[in-house]
Amino acid sequence: MKPVVVVGAGAAGLGAALRLAHGGCPVQVIDGAAGATALSCGAVDVTPWEDGDAGERVEDEALQLLEGLGLHRVAGALLATTAGILRGAGGADRALLDVGAWRGGTVLVPRTDHPGWDGGVLARSWSDTETARARGLTFTAVDATLLRFREERALCDADIAARHDDAARLGWLAERLREALARHGRCVGVILPPWLGVEAPRAEALSERVGLPCGEALSALASAAGRRFEFARDRALARAGVSVRRGWVRRVVASSPWTVELEDGEPLAASAVVLAAGGLVGGGIAYDPSEAQVASEVPAQARPVFRTGIEAPGMLGAGGRPLELPGSLFGVPPESIAWPFARDPLMDRVGLLVDGAMRVKGAPGGLLACGDLVADRPRTWLEAWRSGVRAGNALCGMLLGGEDVDLHDARG
């Protein structure tokens, strides 16, 4: 059997690849570059946290595969962010501190000499939230030495986090925190900058040494959590025997077998293809309005404002319908399709139209899509993961369960 080619190595691509590999299908992953998952902050949700709980849950099969990464706790969590708020999450990286575990008490917030962390301001902001007052939680800033070397003040969070993969450095940090605790007195936990490891979450090991729960605050994009995912992903793919190739996919051609053309190297033959190349952040979708065409005066023709980053069968759409041509050669005003100007912005919904098994509509059988590349689904970490597992499950049924993959069956 030719391998299934999975294009993309974020949450969606990894979920699809692991499900296929565990089901007995040969898999090859094409990893182009870091996308939205590598930029993730560590909170994982099915629906956007601002919308509250919409009642969706992750299927047991997807949860079992996720637990195998050893990276996340998939249970309700309350996280303190470096923007000074408390927010709920469907789950979280194990390095993050779940302050929802307590009703009442004081959480210690170390002050330290780093431009990305102001413990005093954060402690006041968190304490002043309605959630903290309702729970009787207080956040108190105390002086503590967290940086061991002067040059660390200029390092980004992920680089400092990498230094705490070393057991000796983690032990040094535990001693400094115990000193701060001795000066302050009783508290329920310690919340720290996002510095607790990149090869694996180090919060549990630190908590054991300190004698109190310790963990990170939820930071902005491109934190240590994205690096931790990449390490966990590489370990999981290696254990599953999945082949990984670095490169960019240019085109996917419906043939028997499928052909995946790369920008560099020989084309790949595949029994099926899973597109998990991400949305606007990952490069799977490009904003490409009519006015972007080279023209002396006006564009030569109108075209939809979005296109796929990979040439492949299928239709981009939103609201269950293909994208329409704009009524003007100059496309549509950007503010009409983007938040916060539009209530339900097209930019947040556009993607490939798929059916319930993640098969691309309008494409021959054997082409599936998942993650942020799919239309009308939440752009969240757990939604990407579960859609990838669903795509892998569907292909296992087709390839190993005796179902015919008809290259001439264009699903509408």
N, C-alpha and C positions, 0 to 999 in steps of 0.2 A: 504494500500500500504506500502510495506517495504520502509525504507528511502533510498535515494541516499547517498552513502558514498563518501565523498570528502577527499582524502588523501593529506594533505598539507594545510597550512593556510597562505601562502604568497599571493602575488598579484593575481596569477592565481587561487589558491584555493578559495580566498575570492570572486573573480569575479564570479566563478562558483556557489558557495554556495548562494550568494545573488540573482543571476538570478533565480536559482531553487526555492528558498524560495519565492521570489516575484511572481513566476509563479504558486505557490500553491503546490509544491512538498515538502514532508518532507525530511529534510537534516540532516546528521550527519557529522561533520568535525572531522578528526583525525589530531591533531597537535602534531608532534613529537618534533621539536626543531627549533631554529632560522635558517633561510636560507638566500638566497640572498636578499630577500626583507627587512628583518630586518637589513641587513648590508647596505642598500641603503643610498645614500647621500642626497636625496631630489629632484634631477633632474629626470624628467620622459620623456622618449622618446619612439617613435615607432621604429625608426631605430637608430643605433649608431651615436652619434652626430658628430664623426669624418667624417662620410660618407656624411654629409649634408642631406638635405631634399630629400628623395626618393619619395615623393608624396603620401605616405600612410597616412591615417587619421583614427581616432578612430570612430567607428560607434556610431550613436546617442544613441542607447540603452546602450552601454558601458559607454558613457559619462554621461548619466543620473544617472546610478548607482554610478559612480565615484564621481559625485557632491554631492551625498548623504552622502559621508564620511566627507565632510567639511574640507578636508585636502589639496587639490591641486587646483591650477589654471591651467587649460589645455588650454594654449594659448602660442604662441611663447614668449620665455623669453631669456634674456641675463644675464648670471650669472657670478659673480666673484668667482673664486675658490681659495682655500687656497694653491694651487700650483702656484699661481701668474699669471694665465691666465684668459681671458674672453672667455666663450664658450656659444653657443646657446643651447637651450633646447626646446623640444616640450611642456613642462609644468614644474611646480615646486611646491614643498611644499610651503604653504602660508607664512612660516616663512622666506623664502629666499628673498633677495632683487633683484628685476629685474632692473638692471641698464640700460636696453634697453629702459626704459620709457623716457630717457632724451637725447636730442641732445644739448650738451654743458652743462657746469656747473661743480661744484666741489662737489665731494663726500667725506665726512669726514670718516677717518679711525682711530679709537681710538687706541692709544698705551696702553698696559696694561701689568702687570707683570705676565704673564702666559707663560710657555714654549711652548705651542702649538700655540701661536699667536704672530707674529712680525709685528705690524702695519706699521712700517717704511718700511720694506722690501716689504711687500705686496703692499703698496701704490705706491712705485716706480715701481714695476713689472707691476701692472695693468695699470698705466699711460703710460708705455712704450710699451704697446701692439698696434698693428696696428689698431685694432678695436676701442680702446679708442681715438687714434689720429684722426681717421676718423670721430668719433662722437663729437670730441671736449670735451671729458670728461677728467677731472683731478681728481686724488685721492690724498688727502692730509692727512698726519698723524698728529694727535694732541694728547697731553697727556690727559688722562682721567682715572678716577678711576672706574673700572668695577667690581673688586673683593672687596667684603665687609669684608671678613674675611681672615686672613693670611693662614689658612689651605686650602682655595679654590685653592691656587696655585698648589696643588698636585692632584686636582680632574680632572677626565676626562671630556670632553665636555658634555656628556649626564648627568652626575651628577650635573654639574653647571646649565645646562638647566632646570633640575627638580626643582631647587630652584626658578627659575623665573615663575613657575606655581603659586607661592604665589603673590597675588596682591600687598601686601606691599613691597615685594622685587622688583617687577617690577616698582613700584612707586619710590623707592630709585634709581634704575638705570636711570629712566627718569630724575630725578633731577641732577644726575652726568652728563648726556649727555647735558642737557640744560646749565650747567656750562661750559662745553667744547665748546659748540656752541657760548656762549657769548664771549669767548676769541678769537674765530676764525673769526667770521663774517658770511657772507652769504654763504650758500651751498644748494644743492638740496636734499641731503639725507645722511644717516649715515649707514655704513656697519659694522657689528659686528661679533664676533666669533659665532659659532653655539650653542648658549646658550639660545635661546628664547623659553623655554617650552618643556615639553614632553607629558603632558596630552592633549595639544592642541597647535597649533601655537600661539605665543604671540606677533608677530610682529605688527599686526594691533592695538592691545591695547597699545603697547609701542609708536607707531607712533602718536596716538591720544594724548598721554600725552606729548610727546616731541614737537609736532607741525610740524614734518617733517617725510617723509617716512624713516623708519628704518627697517633693516632686516639683515639676516645672510648671510655670505659668504658660498659658496658651499664647504663642507669639504670632507675629504677622507672617507673611509668605516667606518661603525660602529659609525655613528654620532647620534645626537639627532633625526634626521629625521626617522631613523628606529624605534626608541622607539615611536615616535608620530604615526607611522603607526600602531603599535601593539595596542595602546590605541584606535585609531579610528576603527580598525578592530574589537576589542572586543565589542565596543559599537554597531557597525553596526550588528554584528551577534546576539547580545542580542535583539536588536530591531526587527530583522527579525524572532526571535524565533528559531534560529538554535542551535542545540545541539552540544557542543564541548567536545571532549574527548582527553586527553593527552595520548600519547603512540606512539609506533613504529609499523608500519605494516610490517609483515614478508612476507605474501603471499596473493595473490588474486586468488581465485579458481572459474572457470566458472562452475556454477551449477544453479539450479533453486530453489530459488533465488541465486544470487551471494554470495560467502562467503569471508569475509575479516578476515584473521587470524592475530592476534596481537602477539607481543612477550610476553605480559602479559595480561591475562584475557581471557574471553570467545570469540569465534569467533562471528563476526557480520554478520547478514543476510542483504542483500541489493538488491533492485530492479535494481540498476545499480551502477557503480563505476567510479569516475573521479580521475585519477591519476594526481596530481599536486605537486609531491614531490620534484620538482626542478631538476637542472642538477648536475654538478660536485660539486658546492658549497653546494647545499641543500641536497645532498646524494641520489638523485633519480638515478644518474648515477655514477658508480664507475670505476676508472681506474684499470684494473685488467689483466695485460698482462701475457703471458705464463710463463715468468721467475719468476712470483710471486708464482708459484706452488712450494710446498715443494718437492725437488728432491736432490738425492745425487750427480748427475752429470749434467744431462740435464732434462728439463721438460718432463713429460710423453707424452704430446700431445700439439699441437698448439691450440690456441683459440683466438677469437677476443680480442682486447686490452681493450674493454669496456664491461660492463654488467650493467643491471638495478639493483638498490639497493633493489627493491621489486620483488620477484618472481611472474610473471604474464604473461598471454598470450601476444603475440605481438613480434615484431622484432625491434631491434636496427638497425639503418642505417644512411646514409647520402647521399646527392645527389639523393634522391628518391630510393636508392637501399639498400638492407640489407648489414650489415658489412660482409666483406670477411675474411676468415682465412688468417693470415700472412703466407708468404712462408718459414718462419723459426720457429723452435721450440722456439727460443728466442724472438719471436714477432718482433716488428718494432722499430727502433731508436726513442726515445721519441721526439727528435728535429724535426722529420719528420711530426709530427702531431700537433705541438704546435706553437703559435705565440711567437716570431717574426721570427722563422726559416722557417715556411711554409707560403706561400702567402694566401692560403685559408685553414686554418688548420682544420683537422678532429675534433680536440678537441672542436672547436667552432660550429660545425655543427651536431655532433652526437646526436641522440635521438631516441625516438620511432617514427616509421613511421605512420602517420595519414592521413585521408582523409580531405576534406574541412569542414566537420562537426566535426572534432577533434576525430572521431572514430578510434580506434587503428586498423591498418591493420593487417590481419592475426589472429585477435582475434574474438571471438563470439560477437554478438551484445550486447550493454550495457556496454562496456568498452571504456572509452574515456580518452584522455590525453591532457594536456595543459601546458603552461608555458615553462620553460627551459628544461623540459623533452621531448619536441617535437623536432624532427629533422628539420634542414634547416631553422629555423626561427631566427630572431635577438634575442639575449639575452638581452632584454631591459625591463624596467618596464611596459611601456604601452602595449608592445606586449604580455607580460605575462597576463596582465589584460584583454585585448580584447580577447585573446584565451580562457581564463576561462569563460568569458561571452558567447562566441560562443559555448563552450561545454555545458554550462547550457541551452542555448537556444535550442540546438539540443535535449537534453534530455527531456526538457519540451514538445517538439513536439512529441517525441516518447512515453512518459509516459502518457501525458495528452491529446495528440491530436489523440489518437487512433492508432498510428503506432505500429505494433508488434515489440517487442524486441526479436528477434530470437536468442537463445543461440547457435544454430548450424550454424548460418550465419557467417562464417569466411570471413571477407571482405579482398580482396586482393588489 
